[in-house]
Amino acid sequence: ELVGTEHLSPALVEDLGRFQYDSATVKVDWALSGPVPWSTEPAARAGTVHVAQSMDALTDFAAQLAQGLVPAHPFLVFGQMNVADPSRSPVGTETGWAYTHVPQRVRGDVLGRLKGHWDRGEEEAFVERMEAEVEALAPGFQDLILDRHVLTPISLHEANANLVGGAVNGGTAQIHQQLVFRPTPGLGRAETPVGGLYLASASAHPGGGVHGAPGANAARAALGAVRRRRVTMATGGAAVALSAGRAARRRQGP
């Protein structure tokens, strides 16, 4: 959409049409009046906690996402900012965040309530599910909430057009879209068919979660192209000078 299909081969356009995004995301930030009261002490010392009731619950969560269903018990990646950096909020308080995934295209809801519109009502209902998951493992958590800020798939996309449908990974990380297959087969590198245009987002190898790596790859590719042009120009100049010298000698004779 940014380049224009007229600048790309039909085969590449077709491959890009099959590009598969990762699941959508809902993220919540909390201002808390105190530390999260985890029922197990090690969790209180962790900067990031993975919140799930069990491995079976994780399996159910993944299966529901695969079916296009809004999960009944969302799996959370939960961050405790003050644990890592006590200066993030006043002493005795906590700044927390968590994100989870929902389907890109909602086909239903395990609990039969949400449609995937992500309006204010659906946002509040789903945040309640997220907070209930934390409450189950940290009784009293909900009583600590002073304020919250919520980003849904819609608001994430509106804030950053690169987060298509709330996909924060820049495309699925499944094997069919990794390495030489990212973003499409045969284009597993920063270079593109358009001269001087390089892929630097998580949609390029090695994808999301390897922070900064796609941009670093793009920078190296661009710098490498500049160096190659300089070498080619220098070599070409030397060849021209050598040819001119030979021609002059021929004119002068033996």
N, C-alpha and C positions, 0 to 999 in steps of 0.2 A: 504493500500500500504506500510506503514511503518512496520506494524507488520507481515504481511503475512497471507493470508487467512487460511493456514493450522493450525494456532494457534487459530482460532475462529470457533465457531459453524456455520454450514450452515445457520441456521435461522438468526443469527446476521449478517452474510455477506449479506444475502438477504435484511435485513432491512437497512443496511448501503447503499446498492445500491439504495434505494429509498430516501436517505437523500436529502433534498431540500435546495439549497443555496438561500441566499437573492439576490436582484438585484445587478448588477455590479455598480461600482462607478467611477466617474470622479472628480478629485480634482484639484483645482487651487490655487496657492499662488501668491499674488501680492505685489510688492513694489510700494507704492503710494506716490505721491509728497505732498499729503495733506489728511485731513480727508474726509471720504465719505460724499458727500453732500446730505444726505437724505432729502426728501421733508417733512418729519415729524420729529420734534425735538426729541421725545423719542428714536427713532432708533439710533440717534447719541450718546446716552448715554448707549446703550446696548452692552455688550461684544459679544453677539450672536444675529443675526437677521435672522428670517425666511422669506425668500423672495418669495412671490407669489402675483399675481394680485388680487386674490379673492378665496373664497372657491370653486367656480365653476371651477376655474383654477386648484386648487389642485385635484378636482375630475377627471378632464380630464387627468391630469398628471398620477394619479394612474391607471386610466383605460387604458391609452396608454402603461404603463409599463406591465400591466397584459396581454395585447395583444401582447407583444413582440415588440412594436414599440418604436423607439427613439422619445422622447417627443418633441413637437414643442416649448413648453415653460417650460423648466426645473424648478422645485422647488428647491431652494437653501437653505442650512444652511450656513449662512455667518458670519465669525468671524472677529472682529476688535480687534487685539491684543493690540494696544496701549491704547485702552479704559480701558482694564483690567490691563495693565502694561505699563506705558509710557516709560519705558526703552527699549522696544523692537525695537525701531528705533529712529532716530534723532527727536528732537522737531520739531513739525509742519508737520511731515510726518505720514504715517500710514502703517502698515503691515497687509494686509487682506488675508483671505483665504475663500474658499467656496467649498462645495462638493454637488453633486447631483447624482441621480441614472439613469442608463440606463439598458436595458434588459441584462440578462446573455446571451441569444441567440437572436440576433437581427433578427426579421422576416421582418422588414421594417422600414421606417422612415415616420413620419407624413408629413414631408415636401418633401419626396421623393428623398433625396440627399445622405444619409448615409447608409452604408451597414453593419456597425459593424466591419470593419477591423481595425479601430483605428490607421491608419497610420497617417503621419504628416498632410496630407490634411484634413482627417476627424477630427483629433484632433483640428485643427485650426477652422474648421467650427463649431464644437460643442461649443468650448470656446466662440466663437462669440455669440452664443445663450445665454450662461450663462451671459456674460457681458451685453448683451442687456436687460436681466431681471433686473439687478441691475440698469442700466442706466434709465430704465423706472420709477424707484422709487427714483433714486438719479441722476437727470440730471447733467451731467458734470463728472460723474465717469470715463468714458473712457479716458477723457483728462488727468486724474491724473496718469494713468498707466505708470510707469517707466520700469517695467520688470515683467515677470510672469514665473512661473514654473508649469508644467502640469503633472499630473499623470493620465493615462488612465487605463481601466481594465487590459490591457496587461502589462503595466509597473508596476502597483501595484503588480500583480502576480509574475512578474520577480524579484521584490525587496523583496518580502516576499511570499514564497510558501504557507503559511497558508491563504493568501488572494486569495482563489481559484476563478479565473475568475473575480477578483476585488471585491469580496464579503467581506465587512469589518465587517459584523455582525456575521460571522461564521455560517451562516445558517439562514433561514427565522425565524422570530419571531412570525409567525402565531401560533394559539393555538394548531394545530396538531403537533407542534414541540417545545413545551414548557414543563416545569415542568418534569413529569415522562416520557415524550415523547422525551426528548432531551438528546442525539442525536437520540436515537431510543426508541421505547416502551420497558419498562423494564430495561433500562440502564440510567435512570435519576439520575445519581450520578457520582462522580468522579472515583469510582472503575471501573475496567474493568475485563473481564474474565482472563486476563493475570496477574499473581501475581506480585505485585510491580510496575504495570503500572497504572498511573492515568491520567485522562483527565483534562487539565488545560487551554484549549483554550476556545474561545467564542462559540465553537461548543458544549460545555458542559453547563449544567444548571449553572447559570440562563441566559447565553447567552451574546451577545454583548450589549454595552450601560450600563452595570453594572460593571464599570471598576474594574478589579482586583478580582471580586467575584469568577469566575471559578477557578483561581489560588489559592485563599484562601481556597476554598472548597477542592481542590486537596491536599493542604498542610495539612489541618486538617485530611483528610482521611489517608494520609501517616503517620502522627504522631500518629493517633489513632491506625493504624495497628502495629506500633512499640510498643506502650504501651501495646496492647493486647498480643503481642508476649512475652514481658517481664513478664507480669502477668502469662501467661501460663507456661513459663519456671520456674518462681519462684514457682508456685503452684505444677508443676511437680516435682521439686527438693524436696519440702517439703514432697510430697507423698512418694518419694523414700526413704527419710531419715526415715520417720515414719515406712515404711515397714521393713527397715533394723533393726530398733530398736525392733520391734515386733519379728522378726526372732531371734534376739540375745537373747531376753528374753525367747523364747521357748526353745532355746538350753540350757539355764542355768537352766531351770526347775522352779518349785514353790519355 
